Amino acid sequence: MSDSPDLTAAASGLPAATPLTRAALEIDEHAATLGWDLPARLFALVDNAQMRKANPRLASQLGLDDNPTGLTPVEQEEIPPGTELDRFLGTIAWPDGVVGCALVVERLMLPPGAEASRPKNASEKEINEWVATHPQRQEVRITAAVLRDGAKEVALRLREKDVAREVLTGPELVPNLTEALLSTFS
C-alpha cells in the first residue's frame, strides 16, 4: 500500500469513494469560492438520512432527497479572532445529531526533508519565522473532516495550484489536526 495521498475525484475522473470524502471536497470547493487569507471555518456534519427522518420538510428544502446517503456540512459561527485553535477545539461539544465535523484552515507547509535544516533549540516564534521565510514553503488550505466513529479525511489545496483537480485527499495527510477534531466528540 502506498503512503502517497489519493488524488481527488476531480483529478481521477471518479466519484469520491465515501460520503466523508465527498463532504470534505464539497467544503474545500466552498472555501475555494471565498478566496484565500481567511480565518479558520468550522462545520458540523449531519447525516442526510437522519435529517430526512427527523425533519423531512427541511431535508427537502435543502435538496437532500437527491443525496439520501450523504453528509451535509453546516457552517458554524465564526471562530473568535485571535483564539488559539487547540484551545477553541477543546471547548466544543456536539449534539447527538451531529455525526462529524470539519475544519478549514490555511497554513504554511514545508516539503519532506526540510526538517533537516530546522534551527536547533529554537523557540516556537523562531520556528514560525523560519517556516514563514523558508524558500520552499507552500501556502495550503487544509479541510480536515472526521466522523464520530473515527473515520478521517483531509483535502489539501496548494495556493499555487488552486484548482479542484489538484486537490489531494487522504485520511493521514494532517494527523494531528484530525485527532484534534476527533477529540471534540470525547
C-alpha positions as CSV (number, residue, x, y, z in Angstrom):
1,M,0.0,0.0,0.0
2,S,1.3,3.4,-0.9
3,D,1.8,6.3,1.6
4,S,1.2,8.9,-1.1
5,P,-2.2,10.7,-0.9
6,D,-5.0,9.9,-3.3
7,L,-6.0,12.3,-6.0
8,T,-9.4,13.8,-5.7
9,A,-12.5,12.7,-7.6
10,A,-11.9,15.6,-10.0
11,A,-8.4,14.5,-10.8
12,S,-9.2,10.9,-11.2
13,G,-12.5,11.3,-13.0
14,L,-14.1,9.0,-10.5
15,P,-16.7,9.9,-7.8
16,A,-15.3,10.3,-4.3
17,A,-15.3,7.0,-2.5
18,T,-17.1,7.8,0.7
19,P,-19.6,10.4,2.0
20,L,-16.9,11.8,4.2
21,T,-14.5,12.3,1.3
22,R,-17.4,13.9,-0.7
23,A,-18.2,16.2,2.2
24,A,-14.5,17.3,2.6
25,L,-14.3,18.1,-1.1
26,E,-17.6,20.0,-1.0
27,I,-16.3,22.1,1.9
28,D,-13.0,22.6,0.1
29,E,-14.9,23.8,-3.0
30,H,-17.0,26.2,-0.9
31,A,-13.8,27.6,0.7
32,A,-12.2,28.0,-2.7
33,T,-15.1,30.2,-3.8
34,L,-14.3,32.6,-0.9
35,G,-10.7,33.0,-1.7
36,W,-7.6,32.9,0.4
37,D,-6.3,34.6,3.6
38,L,-9.4,33.9,5.6
39,P,-9.8,32.7,9.2
40,A,-10.5,29.1,10.1
41,R,-14.0,27.9,9.5
42,L,-15.8,25.1,11.4
43,F,-18.6,22.8,10.1
44,A,-20.9,20.3,11.7
45,L,-21.6,17.2,9.5
46,V,-25.2,16.0,9.5
47,D,-26.2,12.6,8.1
48,N,-28.7,13.2,5.3
49,A,-30.8,10.1,6.1
50,Q,-31.1,11.1,9.8
51,M,-32.1,14.6,8.7
52,R,-34.7,13.3,6.3
53,K,-36.2,11.2,9.1
54,A,-36.1,13.9,11.8
55,N,-37.2,16.8,9.6
56,P,-38.4,15.8,6.1
57,R,-39.6,19.3,5.2
58,L,-36.2,20.9,5.9
59,A,-34.4,18.0,4.2
60,S,-36.5,18.5,1.1
61,Q,-35.8,22.3,1.2
62,L,-32.1,21.6,1.4
63,G,-32.3,19.2,-1.6
64,L,-31.3,16.1,0.4
65,D,-33.8,13.9,-1.4
66,D,-31.2,13.8,-4.2
67,N,-28.4,12.6,-1.9
68,P,-30.1,10.5,0.8
69,T,-26.9,8.7,1.9
70,G,-24.5,11.7,2.1
71,L,-23.5,14.2,4.7
72,T,-24.5,17.8,4.8
73,P,-22.0,20.4,6.1
74,V,-23.4,23.1,8.3
75,E,-21.1,26.0,8.8
76,Q,-20.9,27.1,12.4
77,E,-20.4,30.6,13.9
78,E,-17.0,32.2,13.2
79,I,-14.2,31.2,15.4
80,P,-13.3,34.3,17.5
81,P,-10.4,36.2,16.1
82,G,-7.1,35.6,18.0
83,T,-8.3,32.4,19.6
84,E,-5.8,29.6,19.7
85,L,-7.2,26.7,17.6
86,D,-6.3,24.0,20.1
87,R,-7.9,25.9,22.9
88,F,-11.0,26.6,20.8
89,L,-11.5,22.9,19.8
90,G,-11.3,22.0,23.5
91,T,-14.4,24.0,24.1
92,I,-16.7,22.2,21.6
93,A,-19.4,19.8,22.5
94,W,-21.5,18.5,19.6
95,P,-25.2,17.4,20.0
96,D,-26.1,13.9,19.1
97,G,-27.5,14.8,15.7
98,V,-24.0,15.8,14.5
99,V,-22.2,12.8,13.1
100,G,-19.0,14.5,12.3
101,C,-17.2,17.9,11.9
102,A,-14.8,19.6,9.6
103,L,-12.4,22.4,9.9
104,V,-10.8,24.6,7.1
105,V,-7.5,26.3,8.0
106,E,-4.8,27.9,6.0
107,R,-1.2,27.1,6.8
108,L,2.4,27.1,5.6
109,M,3.9,23.7,4.9
110,L,7.4,22.6,4.0
111,P,8.4,19.8,1.8
112,P,9.7,16.5,3.1
113,G,13.4,16.8,4.1
114,A,13.1,20.5,5.2
115,E,13.2,19.4,8.9
116,A,16.9,18.6,8.4
117,S,17.6,22.3,8.2
118,R,15.4,23.3,11.1
119,P,17.1,25.5,13.7
120,K,18.2,23.6,16.8
121,N,16.7,24.6,20.2
122,A,14.6,27.3,18.5
123,S,11.6,28.8,20.3
124,E,8.1,28.4,18.7
125,K,8.3,32.0,17.5
126,E,11.7,31.3,15.8
127,I,10.4,28.1,14.2
128,N,7.4,30.1,12.8
129,E,9.7,32.7,11.4
130,W,11.9,30.0,9.9
131,V,8.9,28.4,8.2
132,A,7.5,31.7,7.0
133,T,10.7,32.7,5.3
134,H,11.8,29.2,4.0
135,P,12.3,29.4,0.2
136,Q,10.4,26.1,-0.3
137,R,7.3,27.0,1.8
138,Q,3.9,26.3,0.3
139,E,0.7,28.0,1.3
140,V,-2.1,25.4,1.7
141,R,-5.7,25.2,2.6
142,I,-6.5,22.2,4.7
143,T,-10.0,20.8,5.0
144,A,-10.0,18.2,7.7
145,A,-13.1,16.1,8.3
146,V,-13.9,13.4,10.8
147,L,-16.8,11.3,11.9
148,R,-17.7,10.2,15.5
149,D,-16.8,6.6,14.5
150,G,-13.2,7.7,13.9
151,A,-13.2,8.0,10.1
152,K,-11.0,10.8,8.9
153,E,-10.5,12.6,5.6
154,V,-8.3,15.6,4.6
155,A,-8.5,17.7,1.4
156,L,-5.3,19.7,0.8
157,R,-5.1,22.5,-1.7
158,L,-1.9,24.3,-2.6
159,R,-2.3,28.0,-3.3
160,E,-0.1,27.8,-6.3
161,K,-2.2,25.0,-7.8
162,D,-5.6,26.4,-6.8
163,V,-7.8,24.2,-9.0
164,A,-10.1,21.3,-7.9
165,R,-8.3,18.7,-9.9
166,E,-5.1,19.4,-8.0
167,V,-6.6,18.9,-4.5
168,L,-5.0,15.9,-2.7
169,T,-7.1,13.8,-0.3
170,G,-6.2,11.2,2.2
171,P,-7.0,10.3,5.8
172,E,-3.5,10.7,7.2
173,L,-2.3,14.0,5.5
174,V,-2.6,16.0,8.7
175,P,-3.0,13.5,11.5
176,N,-2.6,16.0,14.4
177,L,-5.5,18.1,13.1
178,T,-7.8,15.1,12.5
179,E,-7.0,13.8,16.0
180,A,-7.8,17.2,17.5
181,L,-11.2,17.2,15.7
182,L,-11.9,13.7,16.9
183,S,-11.3,14.8,20.4
184,T,-14.3,17.2,20.1
185,F,-16.5,14.0,20.3
186,S,-15.0,12.7,23.5
